[in-house]
């Protein structure tokens, strides 16, 4: 069995802590080859110490012998005193450093020193007790932040807080048990319906269908239906368990018309619509990337749907404004009628009939009279015509 290695390393942002003293730690999402995902926290001085140890282990690749041979990225030394501004400005450099690390040859990117440094520590799973009067502040880095764009920061963000609407028992060590009424801070909202969250000192994945926002029952981030549809391919078969779901085999082409945050997307096949788990879908033409990353199928089963949850205890008197499948189907058919017929997804358009209909001959207008021609031509032309006719 091949040893476990890091397949993806991403800087999420940093956290400002006040216990046992005021300091900053960077947040990293580490995805391992065994499909596990961990959130780890590291101070910048210890990151730089790791960097120096890596250079000592690989002096040629560090450029210590010949600067032309250097492939290990650079990392600035820590300052005597770190404040919030320097911590923010360092994020772009640190994000590029992490990206470059994993692009190094396997003897470096999979060396034991690097693997040990990003292994989960006890403090990562059970953070130190928070300050009795001050709450930790989390700052998330923008996804498209670049090294040169150091002014683009997310500002002091207290992570979105959601509430558990029912009890949930985890099915793997990567998940978190929930009790109705638990307050959770959301770190990552994955499109497959599994969200990475923090509940007190526990961190892990939970199904989005078990959570509700505090402001109201509806999700403000949820997009509107797109009846034009996007072509997707099923990468895994699924058998429907409810009447409003689709049963599809792997390799079928369908159209996604509504991407819901709970991971159950509304898809269209022909004129029919139904729910299908997004974790079993891949945009057409991106199958190779999906097979390589396998981010969408880290689990064998999709998250549970809200309609299957029992003993729901919501704080909102009004339920979610959900569109029914009848409404989806009706609006979809109306759109298809306005758009006109076109070939079904995944099927070639029918060939035109070989029998050609006879073309109608164009109607030739009658020739105008000589007098009308002379009336509409120029004076010079009329003069030439008169001279020609007299000769």
C-alpha positions as CSV (number, residue, x, y, z in Angstrom):
1,X,0.0,0.0,0.0
2,X,1.4,3.4,-1.0
3,X,2.2,5.8,1.9
4,X,-0.2,8.6,2.5
5,X,0.8,12.0,1.0
6,X,-0.7,15.5,0.7
7,X,-2.6,16.0,-2.5
8,X,-3.9,19.5,-1.8
9,X,-2.8,22.3,0.5
10,X,-4.7,25.5,0.8
11,X,-4.4,28.6,3.0
12,X,-7.9,29.6,4.2
13,X,-6.9,32.6,6.2
14,X,-5.8,33.3,9.7
15,X,-7.2,33.5,13.2
16,X,-6.5,36.1,15.9
17,X,-6.4,34.5,19.3
18,X,-6.2,36.1,22.8
19,X,-5.3,33.1,24.9
20,X,-2.9,32.3,26.5
21,X,-1.6,35.6,24.9
22,X,-2.4,37.7,21.9
23,X,-1.1,36.0,18.7
24,X,-2.0,34.9,15.2
25,X,-2.2,31.5,13.6
26,X,-2.7,30.6,9.9
27,X,-5.5,28.2,8.9
28,X,-4.6,25.4,6.3
29,X,-7.0,22.9,4.7
30,X,-4.9,19.8,4.1
31,X,-6.4,17.1,1.8
32,X,-4.6,13.7,2.0
33,X,-4.3,10.9,-0.5
34,X,-6.7,8.7,1.6
35,X,-9.4,11.4,0.9
36,X,-9.3,12.6,4.4
37,X,-9.4,16.4,5.0
38,X,-8.0,18.2,8.0
39,X,-7.9,21.7,9.2
40,X,-4.6,22.7,10.9
41,X,-3.3,25.8,12.5
42,X,0.3,27.0,12.3
43,X,2.2,30.1,13.6
44,X,4.4,31.8,11.1
45,X,7.6,31.4,13.0
46,X,7.2,27.6,13.1
47,X,6.4,27.7,9.3
48,X,9.7,29.5,8.7
49,X,11.5,27.0,10.9
50,X,10.1,24.2,8.8
51,X,11.2,26.0,5.7
52,X,14.8,26.3,7.0
53,X,14.8,22.6,7.9
54,X,13.6,21.7,4.4
55,X,16.4,23.7,2.8
56,X,19.0,22.0,5.0
57,X,17.6,18.6,4.0
58,X,17.8,19.4,0.2
59,X,20.8,21.8,-0.1
60,X,21.0,21.4,-3.9
61,X,17.4,22.2,-4.5
62,X,17.6,25.1,-2.1
63,X,20.4,26.7,-4.2
64,X,23.0,26.5,-1.4
65,X,25.6,24.9,-3.8
66,X,24.6,26.6,-7.0
67,X,21.8,29.3,-7.0
68,X,20.8,28.2,-10.5
69,X,19.6,24.9,-9.2
70,X,17.2,26.3,-6.7
71,X,13.6,25.1,-7.0
72,X,12.5,25.4,-3.3
73,X,10.4,28.6,-3.1
74,X,11.6,31.5,-0.9
75,X,9.9,32.5,2.3
76,X,10.6,35.8,4.2
77,X,11.9,35.6,7.7
78,X,9.4,36.5,10.5
79,X,9.4,39.9,12.0
80,X,10.2,40.7,15.6
81,X,6.6,41.7,16.2
82,X,3.6,40.5,14.2
83,X,0.6,42.7,14.0
84,X,-2.6,42.2,12.0
85,X,-1.4,44.2,9.0
86,X,1.8,42.1,8.5
87,X,-0.3,38.9,9.0
88,X,-2.7,40.0,6.3
89,X,0.0,41.1,3.8
90,X,1.8,37.8,4.2
91,X,-1.1,35.7,3.1
92,X,-0.5,36.0,-0.6
93,X,3.1,34.9,-0.3
94,X,2.2,32.0,2.0
95,X,-0.5,30.8,-0.3
96,X,1.9,30.8,-3.3
97,X,4.5,29.0,-1.1
98,X,2.1,26.2,-0.3
99,X,1.1,25.8,-4.0
100,X,4.8,25.7,-5.0
101,X,5.6,23.1,-2.3
102,X,3.2,20.5,-3.7
103,X,4.5,21.1,-7.3
104,X,8.1,20.1,-6.3
105,X,9.4,16.7,-7.1
106,X,7.9,13.9,-5.0
107,X,11.1,13.4,-3.0
108,X,10.5,16.9,-1.6
109,X,6.7,17.2,-1.7
110,X,6.2,13.8,-0.1
111,X,9.2,13.8,2.3
112,X,8.6,12.9,5.9
113,X,9.5,16.3,7.2
114,X,6.7,18.0,5.2
115,X,4.1,15.3,6.0
116,X,4.9,15.5,9.8
117,X,4.6,19.3,9.8
118,X,1.1,19.2,8.4
119,X,-0.1,16.3,10.4
120,X,-3.0,17.0,12.8
121,X,-1.9,18.0,16.3
122,X,-3.9,17.8,19.5
123,X,-4.2,21.6,19.4
124,X,-5.7,21.4,15.9
125,X,-8.6,19.2,17.0
126,X,-9.1,20.7,20.4
127,X,-7.9,24.3,20.3
128,X,-6.8,26.1,23.5
129,X,-9.5,27.5,25.7
130,X,-10.7,30.9,24.4
131,X,-10.3,34.1,26.3
132,X,-13.0,34.6,29.0
133,X,-14.0,38.0,27.6
134,X,-12.7,38.1,24.0
135,X,-13.7,35.7,21.2
136,X,-11.3,34.5,18.5
137,X,-11.6,36.4,15.3
138,X,-11.3,34.6,12.0
139,X,-10.2,36.3,8.8
140,X,-10.8,34.5,5.5
141,X,-8.7,35.1,2.4
142,X,-10.4,35.7,-0.9
143,X,-10.2,32.8,-3.3
144,X,-8.7,34.8,-6.1
145,X,-6.3,36.8,-3.9
146,X,-2.8,37.1,-5.6
147,X,0.6,37.9,-4.1
148,X,0.6,41.4,-5.6
149,X,-2.9,42.2,-4.4
150,X,-2.1,42.5,-0.7
151,X,-4.8,45.1,-0.1
152,X,-7.7,42.7,-0.8
153,X,-8.7,41.2,2.5
154,X,-11.9,39.8,3.8
155,X,-11.8,42.0,6.9
156,X,-12.6,40.7,10.3
157,X,-15.0,37.9,9.6
158,X,-16.8,36.1,12.3
159,X,-17.7,32.9,10.5
160,X,-21.3,32.3,9.5
161,X,-23.3,30.8,12.4
162,X,-25.9,28.1,11.7
163,X,-28.1,26.1,14.0
164,X,-28.7,22.4,14.0
165,X,-32.4,21.6,13.5
166,X,-32.2,17.9,14.6
167,X,-29.9,15.3,16.1
168,X,-27.4,13.8,13.7
169,X,-25.1,10.8,14.4
170,X,-21.8,10.9,12.4
171,X,-21.0,8.0,10.1
172,X,-17.3,8.5,9.9
173,X,-14.5,10.0,11.9
174,X,-14.4,13.0,9.6
175,X,-18.0,14.0,10.6
176,X,-19.4,15.7,13.7
177,X,-22.3,14.6,15.9
178,X,-25.0,17.2,16.2
179,X,-27.8,17.8,18.7
180,X,-30.8,19.9,17.9
181,X,-30.0,23.5,18.9
182,X,-26.2,23.3,18.5
183,X,-24.6,26.4,17.1
184,X,-22.0,25.8,14.4
185,X,-19.6,28.1,12.6
186,X,-19.3,27.2,8.9
187,X,-15.7,27.1,7.5
188,X,-16.4,25.7,4.0
189,X,-19.6,25.1,2.1
190,X,-19.0,22.3,-0.4
191,X,-21.3,22.1,-3.4
192,X,-21.9,18.4,-2.7
193,X,-24.0,19.3,0.4
194,X,-21.4,18.5,3.1
195,X,-20.2,21.5,5.0
196,X,-17.0,21.8,7.1
197,X,-17.9,23.4,10.4
198,X,-16.7,24.0,14.0
199,X,-18.9,23.3,17.0
200,X,-17.3,24.4,20.2
201,X,-14.0,22.4,20.2
202,X,-15.1,19.9,17.5
203,X,-14.5,20.2,13.8
204,X,-15.7,18.1,10.9
205,X,-18.2,17.6,8.1
206,X,-22.0,17.8,8.6
207,X,-24.9,17.6,6.1
208,X,-26.1,21.1,5.1
209,X,-29.7,19.8,5.3
210,X,-29.4,19.6,9.1
211,X,-28.5,23.3,9.4
212,X,-30.6,26.5,9.2
213,X,-29.4,30.2,9.1
214,X,-30.3,32.3,12.1
215,X,-31.7,35.3,10.1
216,X,-34.4,33.3,8.4
217,X,-35.4,30.0,7.0
218,X,-34.2,30.7,3.4
219,X,-30.6,30.7,2.2
220,X,-29.6,34.1,0.9
221,X,-26.7,32.6,-1.2
222,X,-28.9,30.1,-3.0
223,X,-29.1,31.0,-6.8
224,X,-32.2,31.3,-8.8
225,X,-33.3,28.5,-11.2
226,X,-31.6,28.5,-14.6
227,X,-34.0,26.9,-17.0
228,X,-31.6,27.2,-19.9
229,X,-29.7,24.4,-18.2
230,X,-26.0,23.4,-17.9
231,X,-24.9,20.1,-19.4
232,X,-23.5,17.6,-16.8
233,X,-22.6,13.9,-16.9
234,X,-23.4,11.4,-14.2
235,X,-20.2,9.9,-12.8
236,X,-22.0,7.4,-10.6
237,X,-25.3,5.7,-10.7
238,X,-28.0,6.5,-8.2
239,X,-31.4,4.8,-7.6
240,X,-34.2,7.1,-6.5
241,X,-35.6,6.6,-3.0
242,X,-38.3,9.3,-3.3
243,X,-40.8,10.1,-6.1
244,X,-39.3,13.5,-6.9
245,X,-35.8,12.0,-7.6
246,X,-34.2,10.6,-10.7
247,X,-32.8,7.2,-11.2
248,X,-29.8,7.4,-13.6
249,X,-26.8,5.3,-14.6
250,X,-23.2,6.4,-14.9
251,X,-22.4,8.2,-18.1
252,X,-25.8,9.8,-18.8
253,X,-26.0,13.4,-19.9
254,X,-28.5,15.7,-18.2
255,X,-29.2,19.4,-17.7
256,X,-28.8,21.0,-14.3
257,X,-31.4,23.8,-13.9
258,X,-31.1,24.6,-10.1
259,X,-28.0,24.2,-7.9
260,X,-29.3,24.0,-4.3
261,X,-26.9,24.4,-1.4
262,X,-28.0,21.1,0.3
263,X,-26.3,19.1,-2.5
264,X,-29.5,18.0,-4.2
265,X,-29.6,19.6,-7.6
266,X,-32.7,19.8,-9.8
267,X,-31.9,18.2,-13.2
268,X,-33.8,17.9,-16.4
269,X,-33.9,14.9,-18.8
270,X,-36.1,15.5,-21.8
271,X,-39.1,17.3,-20.3
272,X,-39.0,15.7,-16.9
273,X,-37.3,17.2,-13.9
274,X,-36.2,15.7,-10.5
275,X,-33.6,15.8,-7.8
276,X,-30.2,14.2,-8.2
277,X,-27.1,14.3,-5.8
278,X,-24.6,16.8,-7.1
279,X,-21.7,14.7,-5.7
280,X,-22.4,12.2,-8.6
281,X,-22.3,14.8,-11.3
282,X,-19.5,16.3,-13.3
283,X,-19.7,19.1,-15.9
284,X,-19.3,17.7,-19.4
285,X,-15.7,17.9,-20.6
286,X,-14.2,17.9,-17.1
287,X,-14.4,14.2,-16.4
288,X,-10.6,13.8,-16.4
289,X,-10.2,16.4,-13.7
290,X,-13.0,14.9,-11.6
291,X,-11.4,11.5,-11.8
292,X,-8.1,12.9,-10.6
293,X,-9.4,15.0,-7.8
294,X,-12.4,12.9,-6.7
295,X,-13.5,15.7,-4.6
296,X,-17.1,15.2,-5.4
297,X,-17.3,11.5,-4.4
298,X,-15.4,11.4,-1.2
299,X,-18.4,9.5,0.3
300,X,-20.4,6.6,-1.0
301,X,-23.8,8.1,-0.1
302,X,-25.1,11.6,-0.6
303,X,-26.2,13.8,2.3
304,X,-29.7,13.2,3.6
305,X,-32.5,15.4,2.3
306,X,-34.4,17.8,4.5
307,X,-37.6,16.0,3.8
308,X,-36.2,12.8,5.4
309,X,-35.2,14.4,8.7
310,X,-37.4,13.6,11.6
311,X,-38.1,15.7,14.7
312,X,-37.2,18.9,13.1
313,X,-36.9,21.7,15.6
314,X,-36.6,25.0,13.8
315,X,-36.6,28.5,15.4
316,X,-38.4,30.0,12.4
317,X,-42.2,29.9,12.4
318,X,-42.3,29.9,8.6
319,X,-40.7,27.1,6.6
320,X,-38.4,27.4,3.6
321,X,-39.8,28.6,0.3
322,X,-39.2,25.6,-1.8
323,X,-40.2,25.3,-5.5
324,X,-42.2,22.1,-6.1
325,X,-41.2,19.7,-8.9
326,X,-44.5,20.5,-10.6
327,X,-43.5,24.2,-10.7
328,X,-40.0,23.2,-12.0
329,X,-41.6,21.0,-14.7
330,X,-44.1,23.6,-15.7
331,X,-41.6,26.4,-16.0
332,X,-39.1,24.1,-17.8
333,X,-41.6,23.1,-20.4
334,X,-42.6,26.7,-20.9
335,X,-39.0,27.6,-21.5
336,X,-38.4,24.7,-23.9
337,X,-41.5,25.7,-25.9
338,X,-40.2,29.3,-26.2
339,X,-36.7,28.1,-27.1
340,X,-37.9,25.8,-29.8
341,X,-36.8,22.2,-30.5
342,X,-33.2,21.2,-30.3
343,X,-31.3,17.9,-30.0
344,X,-31.5,16.1,-26.7
345,X,-28.4,16.2,-24.4
346,X,-25.9,13.6,-25.3
347,X,-27.6,12.6,-28.5
348,X,-26.7,13.6,-32.1
349,X,-29.1,15.7,-34.0
350,X,-31.2,13.7,-36.5
351,X,-29.8,13.8,-40.1
352,X,-31.8,15.8,-42.6
353,X,-33.9,13.8,-45.0
354,X,-32.3,12.9,-48.4
355,X,-35.4,13.8,-50.3
356,X,-35.1,17.4,-51.4
357,X,-38.2,19.5,-51.9
358,X,-38.4,21.3,-55.3
359,X,-37.4,24.9,-55.0
360,X,-39.8,27.6,-56.2
361,X,-38.6,29.7,-59.1
362,X,-38.3,33.4,-58.3
363,X,-40.9,35.6,-60.0
364,X,-39.3,37.8,-62.7
365,X,-40.7,41.3,-62.8
366,X,-41.9,42.6,-66.2
367,X,-39.4,44.7,-68.3
368,X,-40.1,48.4,-67.9
369,X,-41.0,50.4,-71.0
370,X,-38.5,52.6,-73.0
371,X,-40.2,55.7,-71.9
372,X,-39.9,54.7,-68.2
373,X,-36.3,53.9,-68.6
374,X,-35.5,57.3,-70.2
375,X,-37.5,59.1,-67.6
376,X,-35.5,57.6,-64.7
377,X,-32.0,57.8,-66.3
378,X,-29.7,60.8,-66.2
379,X,-29.7,63.6,-68.7
380,X,-26.3,62.6,-70.1
381,X,-27.6,59.1,-70.7
382,X,-30.7,60.3,-72.4
383,X,-28.5,62.5,-74.7
384,X,-26.4,59.6,-75.7
385,X,-29.5,57.5,-76.4
386,X,-31.0,60.2,-78.7
387,X,-27.7,60.5,-80.6
388,X,-27.4,56.7,-81.0
389,X,-31.0,56.4,-82.2
390,X,-30.6,59.2,-84.9
391,X,-27.5,57.6,-86.3
